[in-house]
Amino acid sequence: SVLSLCLLVWAVPIDRNPDPPQEEKAEENVDTGLYYDRYLREVIEVLETDPHFREKLQTANTEDIKNGRLSKELDLVGHHVRTRLDELKRQEVSRLRMLLKAKLDST
């Protein structure tokens, strides 16, 4: 019984409140360095709302994206996704036009 008591006294303490596992969101934290990084992230976010395209995006490799093979899947996205992408593009083009106008006005 003394041995049991000694084992309890010197036993490693049990952490009753373990820290929850930290989910790494490396993709979201990576800075692409692109001028249109925010636009790119918004487009990807909208595309991932389509289950079929999300599956294709997850299985695609970098080469599929670079050579345009993945872009063929855009024809299969839902109408609401396509509409949202069109709106994002209009906003980005408008933003770029305003920046260009401001630059031309300052010279």
Backbone as JSON Lines, residues from 0, in Angstrom:
{"i":0,"aa":"S","n":[0.81,-1.19,0.0],"ca":[0.0,0.0,0.0],"c":[0.86,1.25,0.0]}
{"i":1,"aa":"V","n":[2.01,1.21,0.67],"ca":[2.94,2.34,0.66],"c":[3.49,2.53,-0.75]}
{"i":2,"aa":"L","n":[3.77,1.42,-1.41],"ca":[4.26,1.48,-2.79],"c":[3.22,2.11,-3.71]}
{"i":3,"aa":"S","n":[1.96,1.76,-3.54],"ca":[0.88,2.35,-4.34],"c":[0.79,3.85,-4.1]}
{"i":4,"aa":"L","n":[0.91,4.25,-2.85],"ca":[0.85,5.66,-2.49],"c":[2.01,6.42,-3.12]}
{"i":5,"aa":"C","n":[3.2,5.82,-3.11],"ca":[4.38,6.45,-3.72],"c":[4.2,6.6,-5.22]}
{"i":6,"aa":"L","n":[3.63,5.59,-5.85],"ca":[3.39,5.67,-7.3],"c":[2.41,6.78,-7.64]}
{"i":7,"aa":"L","n":[1.38,6.94,-6.82],"ca":[0.41,8.0,-7.06],"c":[1.01,9.38,-6.86]}
{"i":8,"aa":"V","n":[1.87,9.51,-5.85],"ca":[2.47,10.8,-5.55],"c":[3.44,11.22,-6.66]}
{"i":9,"aa":"W","n":[4.23,10.28,-7.17],"ca":[5.23,10.61,-8.19],"c":[4.78,10.33,-9.61]}
{"i":10,"aa":"A","n":[3.55,10.01,-9.81],"ca":[3.05,9.71,-11.15],"c":[2.96,11.01,-11.96]}
{"i":11,"aa":"V","n":[3.02,10.86,-13.24],"ca":[2.9,12.0,-14.15],"c":[1.48,12.53,-14.06]}
{"i":12,"aa":"P","n":[1.32,13.85,-13.9],"ca":[-0.04,14.4,-13.78],"c":[-0.81,14.24,-15.1]}
{"i":13,"aa":"I","n":[-2.09,14.07,-14.96],"ca":[-2.97,13.93,-16.13],"c":[-3.5,15.31,-16.47]}
{"i":14,"aa":"D","n":[-3.37,15.67,-17.71],"ca":[-3.88,16.95,-18.19],"c":[-5.36,16.78,-18.51]}
{"i":15,"aa":"R","n":[-6.21,17.34,-17.68],"ca":[-7.65,17.17,-17.87],"c":[-8.2,18.1,-18.95]}
{"i":16,"aa":"N","n":[-7.5,19.13,-19.28],"ca":[-7.93,20.07,-20.31],"c":[-6.88,20.15,-21.41]}
{"i":17,"aa":"P","n":[-6.78,19.11,-22.21],"ca":[-5.76,19.16,-23.27],"c":[-6.1,20.25,-24.28]}
{"i":18,"aa":"D","n":[-5.06,20.85,-24.81],"ca":[-5.27,21.87,-25.83],"c":[-5.89,21.24,-27.05]}
{"i":19,"aa":"P","n":[-6.9,21.89,-27.63],"ca":[-7.48,21.33,-28.85],"c":[-6.44,21.38,-29.97]}
{"i":20,"aa":"P","n":[-6.47,20.42,-30.85],"ca":[-5.47,20.41,-31.93],"c":[-5.6,21.66,-32.79]}
{"i":21,"aa":"Q","n":[-4.48,22.25,-33.07],"ca":[-4.45,23.45,-33.89],"c":[-4.53,23.05,-35.35]}
{"i":22,"aa":"E","n":[-5.59,23.51,-36.01],"ca":[-5.71,23.23,-37.44],"c":[-4.88,24.24,-38.2]}
{"i":23,"aa":"E","n":[-3.99,23.72,-38.99],"ca":[-3.15,24.61,-39.78],"c":[-3.88,24.95,-41.06]}
{"i":24,"aa":"K","n":[-3.96,26.23,-41.3],"ca":[-4.6,26.69,-42.53],"c":[-3.51,27.32,-43.39]}
{"i":25,"aa":"A","n":[-2.6,26.5,-43.81],"ca":[-1.45,26.97,-44.57],"c":[-1.89,27.65,-45.86]}
{"i":26,"aa":"E","n":[-2.91,27.11,-46.52],"ca":[-3.34,27.68,-47.79],"c":[-3.83,29.11,-47.62]}
{"i":27,"aa":"E","n":[-4.56,29.36,-46.53],"ca":[-5.1,30.68,-46.33],"c":[-4.03,31.68,-45.91]}
{"i":28,"aa":"N","n":[-2.96,31.21,-45.29],"ca":[-1.92,32.1,-44.8],"c":[-0.83,32.36,-45.83]}
{"i":29,"aa":"V","n":[-0.81,31.62,-46.89],"ca":[0.24,31.76,-47.89],"c":[-0.03,33.03,-48.71]}
{"i":30,"aa":"D","n":[0.96,33.89,-48.76],"ca":[0.85,35.1,-49.56],"c":[1.42,34.8,-50.93]}
{"i":31,"aa":"T","n":[0.57,34.89,-51.93],"ca":[1.02,34.57,-53.29],"c":[1.88,35.68,-53.87]}
{"i":32,"aa":"G","n":[1.78,36.87,-53.3],"ca":[2.55,37.99,-53.82],"c":[1.92,38.6,-55.07]}
{"i":33,"aa":"L","n":[0.78,38.08,-55.46],"ca":[0.1,38.59,-56.64],"c":[-0.68,39.85,-56.31]}
{"i":34,"aa":"Y","n":[-0.76,40.74,-57.26],"ca":[-1.48,41.99,-57.08],"c":[-2.97,41.73,-56.9]}
{"i":35,"aa":"Y","n":[-3.43,40.66,-57.48],"ca":[-4.85,40.32,-57.44],"c":[-5.12,39.15,-56.48]}
{"i":36,"aa":"D","n":[-4.32,39.04,-55.43],"ca":[-4.43,37.93,-54.49],"c":[-5.82,37.83,-53.86]}
{"i":37,"aa":"R","n":[-6.38,38.95,-53.45],"ca":[-7.71,38.94,-52.81],"c":[-8.76,38.41,-53.79]}
{"i":38,"aa":"Y","n":[-8.7,38.87,-55.03],"ca":[-9.63,38.42,-56.06],"c":[-9.49,36.92,-56.29]}
{"i":39,"aa":"L","n":[-8.26,36.44,-56.37],"ca":[-8.01,35.02,-56.57],"c":[-8.6,34.19,-55.43]}
{"i":40,"aa":"R","n":[-8.41,34.64,-54.22],"ca":[-8.95,33.92,-53.06],"c":[-10.48,33.89,-53.08]}
{"i":41,"aa":"E","n":[-11.09,35.01,-53.47],"ca":[-12.55,35.06,-53.54],"c":[-13.07,34.11,-54.62]}
{"i":42,"aa":"V","n":[-12.4,34.06,-55.75],"ca":[-12.81,33.15,-56.83],"c":[-12.73,31.7,-56.37]}
{"i":43,"aa":"I","n":[-11.64,31.35,-55.72],"ca":[-11.48,29.98,-55.23],"c":[-12.55,29.65,-54.2]}
{"i":44,"aa":"E","n":[-12.84,30.61,-53.33],"ca":[-13.88,30.4,-52.32],"c":[-15.24,30.14,-52.96]}
{"i":45,"aa":"V","n":[-15.58,30.9,-53.99],"ca":[-16.86,30.7,-54.69],"c":[-16.87,29.37,-55.41]}
{"i":46,"aa":"L","n":[-15.77,29.03,-56.08],"ca":[-15.71,27.75,-56.8],"c":[-15.85,26.57,-55.85]}
{"i":47,"aa":"E","n":[-15.34,26.7,-54.65],"ca":[-15.42,25.59,-53.7],"c":[-16.82,25.39,-53.15]}
{"i":48,"aa":"T","n":[-17.75,26.31,-53.41],"ca":[-19.13,26.1,-52.99],"c":[-19.83,25.1,-53.89]}
{"i":49,"aa":"D","n":[-19.28,24.84,-55.07],"ca":[-19.83,23.83,-55.98],"c":[-19.18,22.49,-55.65]}
{"i":50,"aa":"P","n":[-19.97,21.51,-55.19],"ca":[-19.39,20.22,-54.75],"c":[-18.59,19.51,-55.85]}
{"i":51,"aa":"H","n":[-19.1,19.51,-57.08],"ca":[-18.4,18.83,-58.18],"c":[-17.05,19.48,-58.44]}
{"i":52,"aa":"F","n":[-17.03,20.81,-58.51],"ca":[-15.78,21.51,-58.79],"c":[-14.8,21.37,-57.63]}
{"i":53,"aa":"R","n":[-15.31,21.41,-56.39],"ca":[-14.44,21.24,-55.22],"c":[-13.73,19.9,-55.28]}
{"i":54,"aa":"E","n":[-14.46,18.86,-55.66],"ca":[-13.86,17.53,-55.78],"c":[-12.76,17.52,-56.85]}
{"i":55,"aa":"K","n":[-13.04,18.14,-57.99],"ca":[-12.04,18.21,-59.07],"c":[-10.83,19.03,-58.64]}
{"i":56,"aa":"L","n":[-11.07,20.1,-57.91],"ca":[-9.98,20.97,-57.46],"c":[-9.07,20.23,-56.48]}
{"i":57,"aa":"Q","n":[-9.67,19.42,-55.62],"ca":[-8.88,18.69,-54.63],"c":[-8.05,17.59,-55.27]}
{"i":58,"aa":"T","n":[-8.54,17.01,-56.36],"ca":[-7.8,15.92,-57.01],"c":[-6.86,16.42,-58.1]}
{"i":59,"aa":"A","n":[-6.98,17.69,-58.47],"ca":[-6.13,18.23,-59.54],"c":[-4.73,18.5,-59.03]}
{"i":60,"aa":"N","n":[-3.77,18.34,-59.92],"ca":[-2.39,18.71,-59.57],"c":[-2.08,20.07,-60.17]}
{"i":61,"aa":"T","n":[-0.93,20.59,-59.85],"ca":[-0.54,21.92,-60.31],"c":[-0.51,22.0,-61.83]}
{"i":62,"aa":"E","n":[-0.06,20.95,-62.46],"ca":[0.02,20.94,-63.93],"c":[-1.36,21.06,-64.57]}
{"i":63,"aa":"D","n":[-2.37,20.4,-63.98],"ca":[-3.75,20.5,-64.5],"c":[-4.25,21.93,-64.43]}
{"i":64,"aa":"I","n":[-3.87,22.63,-63.39],"ca":[-4.31,24.02,-63.24],"c":[-3.57,24.91,-64.22]}
{"i":65,"aa":"K","n":[-2.26,24.73,-64.34],"ca":[-1.45,25.58,-65.22],"c":[-1.8,25.41,-66.69]}
{"i":66,"aa":"N","n":[-2.05,24.18,-67.13],"ca":[-2.31,23.98,-68.56],"c":[-3.77,24.16,-68.94]}
{"i":67,"aa":"G","n":[-4.63,24.47,-67.98],"ca":[-6.02,24.79,-68.29],"c":[-6.98,23.61,-68.3]}
{"i":68,"aa":"R","n":[-6.49,22.43,-67.98],"ca":[-7.39,21.27,-67.96],"c":[-8.52,21.45,-66.95]}
{"i":69,"aa":"L","n":[-8.2,22.06,-65.84],"ca":[-9.21,22.26,-64.8],"c":[-10.27,23.28,-65.24]}
{"i":70,"aa":"S","n":[-9.89,24.21,-66.1],"ca":[-10.84,25.24,-66.53],"c":[-12.0,24.65,-67.33]}
{"i":71,"aa":"K","n":[-11.81,23.48,-67.91],"ca":[-12.91,22.83,-68.64],"c":[-14.04,22.45,-67.7]}
{"i":72,"aa":"E","n":[-13.73,22.28,-66.43],"ca":[-14.74,21.93,-65.43],"c":[-15.64,23.12,-65.1]}
{"i":73,"aa":"L","n":[-15.22,24.34,-65.47],"ca":[-16.04,25.52,-65.19],"c":[-17.37,25.48,-65.91]}
{"i":74,"aa":"D","n":[-17.41,24.78,-67.04],"ca":[-18.67,24.66,-67.78],"c":[-19.71,23.88,-66.99]}
{"i":75,"aa":"L","n":[-19.27,23.1,-66.03],"ca":[-20.17,22.22,-65.28],"c":[-20.61,22.79,-63.93]}
{"i":76,"aa":"V","n":[-20.12,23.98,-63.57],"ca":[-20.52,24.55,-62.28],"c":[-21.96,25.04,-62.35]}
{"i":77,"aa":"G","n":[-22.58,25.17,-61.19],"ca":[-23.96,25.62,-61.12],"c":[-24.12,27.07,-61.57]}
{"i":78,"aa":"H","n":[-25.34,27.41,-61.96],"ca":[-25.64,28.75,-62.46],"c":[-25.34,29.82,-61.41]}
{"i":79,"aa":"H","n":[-25.69,29.55,-60.15],"ca":[-25.45,30.54,-59.09],"c":[-23.96,30.79,-58.89]}
{"i":80,"aa":"V","n":[-23.14,29.76,-59.09],"ca":[-21.69,29.91,-58.97],"c":[-21.17,30.78,-60.11]}
{"i":81,"aa":"R","n":[-21.65,30.49,-61.3],"ca":[-21.23,31.25,-62.49],"c":[-21.62,32.73,-62.35]}
{"i":82,"aa":"T","n":[-22.82,32.97,-61.85],"ca":[-23.29,34.34,-61.65],"c":[-22.41,35.08,-60.65]}
{"i":83,"aa":"R","n":[-22.07,34.41,-59.57],"ca":[-21.21,35.03,-58.54],"c":[-19.81,35.31,-59.09]}
{"i":84,"aa":"L","n":[-19.29,34.39,-59.91],"ca":[-17.98,34.61,-60.53],"c":[-18.01,35.81,-61.47]}
{"i":85,"aa":"D","n":[-19.1,35.95,-62.22],"ca":[-19.23,37.1,-63.12],"c":[-19.24,38.4,-62.33]}
{"i":86,"aa":"E","n":[-19.94,38.4,-61.2],"ca":[-20.0,39.59,-60.36],"c":[-18.62,39.93,-59.78]}
{"i":87,"aa":"L","n":[-17.9,38.91,-59.32],"ca":[-16.55,39.14,-58.8],"c":[-15.64,39.73,-59.88]}
{"i":88,"aa":"K","n":[-15.77,39.23,-61.09],"ca":[-14.94,39.73,-62.19],"c":[-15.27,41.19,-62.5]}
{"i":89,"aa":"R","n":[-16.56,41.52,-62.52],"ca":[-16.95,42.92,-62.75],"c":[-16.36,43.83,-61.68]}
{"i":90,"aa":"Q","n":[-16.41,43.39,-60.42],"ca":[-15.86,44.19,-59.33],"c":[-14.35,44.38,-59.48]}
{"i":91,"aa":"E","n":[-13.66,43.32,-59.86],"ca":[-12.19,43.4,-60.01],"c":[-11.81,44.31,-61.18]}
{"i":92,"aa":"V","n":[-12.52,44.19,-62.29],"ca":[-12.24,45.05,-63.45],"c":[-12.5,46.5,-63.08]}
{"i":93,"aa":"S","n":[-13.58,46.75,-62.35],"ca":[-13.88,48.11,-61.92],"c":[-12.79,48.65,-61.0]}
{"i":94,"aa":"R","n":[-12.31,47.82,-60.1],"ca":[-11.23,48.22,-59.18],"c":[-9.97,48.57,-59.97]}
{"i":95,"aa":"L","n":[-9.63,47.74,-60.94],"ca":[-8.43,48.0,-61.75],"c":[-8.58,49.26,-62.58]}
{"i":96,"aa":"R","n":[-9.77,49.51,-63.09],"ca":[-10.0,50.74,-63.87],"c":[-9.83,51.97,-62.99]}
{"i":97,"aa":"M","n":[-10.34,51.89,-61.76],"ca":[-10.19,53.03,-60.84],"c":[-8.73,53.28,-60.51]}
{"i":98,"aa":"L","n":[-7.97,52.21,-60.3],"ca":[-6.54,52.36,-60.02],"c":[-5.8,52.97,-61.21]}
{"i":99,"aa":"L","n":[-6.14,52.52,-62.4],"ca":[-5.51,53.05,-63.61],"c":[-5.86,54.53,-63.79]}
{"i":100,"aa":"K","n":[-7.12,54.86,-63.58],"ca":[-7.55,56.26,-63.71],"c":[-6.82,57.13,-62.69]}
{"i":101,"aa":"A","n":[-6.71,56.65,-61.45],"ca":[-6.02,57.42,-60.42],"c":[-4.55,57.61,-60.78]}
{"i":102,"aa":"K","n":[-3.94,56.59,-61.35],"ca":[-2.53,56.7,-61.75],"c":[-2.37,57.69,-62.89]}
{"i":103,"aa":"L","n":[-3.27,57.63,-63.87],"ca":[-3.2,58.55,-65.0],"c":[-3.47,59.99,-64.56]}
{"i":104,"aa":"D","n":[-4.38,60.17,-63.62],"ca":[-4.69,61.52,-63.12],"c":[-3.54,62.12,-62.32]}
{"i":105,"aa":"S","n":[-2.74,61.26,-61.68],"ca":[-1.64,61.77,-60.86],"c":[-0.4,62.12,-61.69]}
{"i":106,"aa":"T","n":[-0.37,61.71,-62.95],"ca":[0.8,62.02,-63.78],"c":[0.6,63.24,-64.63]}
